[in-house]
Amino acid sequence: MIKISTCRNILLLLSLLVIYSCVPKEPEYDYTIAFSQCTMDDSWREQMLMEMNRELSLVKDKKINFIVRNADGSNAKQQKDVDFFTDMGVDLLIVSPHESAPLVDHLNRTYQEDIPIIVIDRKINSDNYTTYISANNHALGMKVGNEVVRAIKEGHIVEIKGLEGSSPCMERASGFHDIISANRAFAISSLDGDWTEQSAIDLVNSNAELFDSCQAIFAHNDYMARGALMALKKLSKEIPIFGIDGLYGKNLGIDLVRKGHLMASFSYPTGGDKAIQVALQLLAGEQVARYIELPSITINHTNAEDIYTQATELYHQSLKLDHQIQVVDDLIIKIGTRERQLIKTIVFALLIIIVVTLYSIKWYVLGQRQKKDYASFLEKLDTEKRHGDAQPSLEPMRSIVSTEIIEGADWLKDVTCYIEENYMNPDLKVDNIATEFNMSNSTFYRKIKAVSGYSAIQIIQNVRLENAAVQLWGTNNKIDSIAFDVGFSDSKYFSKCFSKKYGKSPSVFRKSKV
């Protein structure tokens, strides 16, 4: 006799077989390319990512999974991002370091895993990478120096530097000083900025007297050049300013030069498109140069208007190209959607037929079973009567109970318990947990993602933040101390993560306790 559970299992099996055989499956990715960006706080960084995405949109013969993580200007965050990509087992990593030194050990591990590494814009203090893409920052510094010498002949120059510890800052300063220091008619005062417009505004305001005797300013990028310009305007000072980046756009490098606000700017290509081109070459097994130098041009009053006009035309052409690519992609999706809808309709009809058939079998079997049980009951009742039993025993019929077992739940519980026991350790990493459970990093990553829907890093961070919230309400400990107690090594990054999860800063969260 066919059991009810057997009918249910047949229904499930046939349903899965029909779906598996009829529904078109999305092809797996050919490659996963990861990009660790140091920050996304300015148009230059946005341009880099836009160039990458546009270049990827032109690739039709390969399916690329492109994953981007923004470190928000935090060395600690970028270290975790690189570790995440390494543990994930990506096919290639592109990285634009925040600073040259902090990522070295983390990228060394990536390199040892035979993952190709493309370093773009800023260098690292290691040879463990595949290729480096950038303009020549030392040569750019020399170009600025020569332009300043031609413009002012002699005098006092103020240099507003980029982030200390980043290779463009060090190399641009080195090249600039090589030219200026060779001429005794010049003196240099250097101020430490951080690439942002606001840092230049603050430096000019806090060193206003320094600019009384200043004949020229060299800002290491156009954002700081624009900040210096804004601050000097409030001080009613006009000083020639030189910058680097030469981006197209309103109030960006080219525009500022053509309007006469900057004396000159020097183009510094992002290399986003080149990075994707080189990535695809490496993934195809091709050899690429160890260093790929991007070209740079001088933008001054003699050519700024022409360059701006050409850049405007290129910008509009790129918008048209993006639109055409989107139209083609939408058409492909539309055609695929219609095919899938037709197949889903057929599948649905087949499933209805299967369900009706199997439930007919189910109710037939139930009917036969009830007849048999009723006949047995009558026979038992008759036997008990013949033996003189006053109250015949009635055994209830057993109900059918189906139990669903969630695969992996016990394993996930063990992993979560391990994290709860070790979250206070700032050195707790995915590879530690994988080792504890006798799994490779890539296998562990895939399993925890499949079982929980989250990465191990997300689970660790969530446990830490929830314990931090308990301490914020239950103790008077300082916020920095709580951050370190729950395993964060950077209190600023802790505050950022906490605000993202709870919608308010740790200090405001503590005050909101009722």
Buried (B, 14 or more C-beta within 10 A) or exposed (E): EEEBEBBBEBBEEBBEEBBEEEEEEEEEEEBBBBBBBBBBBBBBBBBBBBBBBBBBBEBEEEEBEBBBBBBBBBBBBBBBBBBBBBBBBBBBBBBBBBBBEBBEEBBBBBBEBEBBBBBBBBBBEBEBBBBBBBBBBBBBBBBBBBBBBEBBEEEBBBBBBBBEBBBBBBBBBEBBBEBBEEEEEBBBBBBEBBBBBBBBBBBBEEBBEBBEEBBBBBBBBBBBBBBBBBBBEEEEBEBBBBBBBBBBBEEBBBBBBBEEBBBBBBBBBBBBBBBBBBBBEBBEEEEBEEEBEBEBEBBBEEBBEEBBEEBEEEEEEEEEEBEEBEEEEEEEEEEEEEEEEEBEEEBEEBBEEBEEBBEEBBEEBEEEBEEEEEEEBEEBBEEBEEEEEEEEEEEEEEEEEEEEEEEBEEEBEEBBEBBEEBBBEBEBBBBEBBEEBEBEBBEBBBBBBEBBEEBBBBBBBBBBBBBBBEBBEEEEEEBBEBBBBBBBEBBBBBBBBBBEBBEEBBEEBBEEEE
